[in-house]
């Protein structure tokens, strides 16, 4: 195949020359703290004895960072990002832009001092993120823009789309949400317990204080991490996705492509409800990331760490359509099965979205676009059978990502399975059908120029040769047939070839 982008030989590049300093520097800082802790209060003779060992460990960390820089190279030709690394065991990765789920620019504290940034690319179906550690900050932003432009079928050199400012989460509201979290509540209860023990049984005060201190050390890191990660949270809107920036000691710039959203979840903890606060999360197909990855088969990212419902609705409207129906409760007899949560169960759907509300103490509202649905299943337990109830699960990629129509009438549940499955197929057809192989025996098009191609029409017994044919999905003018399968390479007008995820 001859294209103006993919046919060029990739130009290999190295990471930034200061990358070994950042990679080795992180290990050196940890070693220095360990050395200071080990030598504190020790004799001078012991410190002199350990000095050669400590110096060798620091030198090894710096040399390891230099070796990693020497054996690592990368290239991007507009279609595929290639990363090769490894000294004893060579690792060569190829990341097609069609499989890119999200692109993040991460600036740890040490990297920020040197003007460097790490590029993290979340890839669908990959066991781990692809990383470029480290590039110059401007170069990292340039590569991110090229990856996202190619992912959306544009030329990699397309300028970055204009970003419209959305909102910034106030620091006082973020602090309030952290203080009203479950770890903070447990801490308050432990303090109350210590006071009660001090007044009623002073002899057990030492043990109670010990428990309190241990809890502070175990959860303090979690509370600090939440504040550090979500500090300065801002949201912006661009043509290629939602732009998120956050972080106190280390800055993170994330881009969430609109079309990769699998589900949106709004969470309202019990202690937040008097203030009307909620948290908004989005699930992307892929593997867990560093921020909020859980389970397998998806990446969970925060769109709004804390905010009012109106703000959450405005952000949610950018990624999923507002359902044109009011969620309805289950039948009254479902109260016998779920007496505590019955009043909080709601569910509904239209031709675009399924929405479900569950949870008494931690209310969760989940919106699932029907064009992303992977399966619809009906589950009926022993008690549900006696009450003539059933639950319908609308599943998207991931172990716990779903819109669950809990405890519905069994006849309603049976009709929901067929209705939602049918509407899901209709929703996917509006987005664009999956491409099918061209008809066997079709005439071979001219491959020297994409514009000279013609679509396969005649049936036959053998597969047609590789070449450009009319795009069977209807999204583009032509798509390239490899001889056995449709590829991601498409074009509309002119010789420029773009990339379209199948």
ABEGO torsion letter per residue (X at the ends): XBBAAAABBBBBBBBBAAAAAAAAAAAAAAAAAAAAAAABGBBAAAAAAAAAAAAAAAAAAAAAAAAAAAABBBBBAGABBBBBBEAABBBBBBBBAAABABBBBBBBAAAAAAGBBBBBBBBBGBABBBBBOBBBAAAAAAAAAAAAAAAAGBBAABBBBBBBBBBBBBAAAAAAAAAABAAAAAAAAAAAAAAAAAAABAAAAAAAAAAAAAAAAAAAAAAAAAAAAABGBBBBBBAAEBBBBBEAABBBBBBBBAAABABBBBBBBAAAAAAGBBBBBBBBBEBBBAAABBEBGBBBBBABABBBAAAAAAAAAAABBBBABBBBBBBAAAAAABAAAAAABBBBBBAABBBBBBEAABBBBBBBBAAABABBBBBBBAAAAAAGBBBBBBBBBEAABBBBBBGBBAAAAAAAAAAAAAAAAAAAAAAEBBBBBBBBGBBBBBAABAAABBBBABBBABBBBBEBBBBAAGABABBBBAGABBBABBBABEABBBBBBX
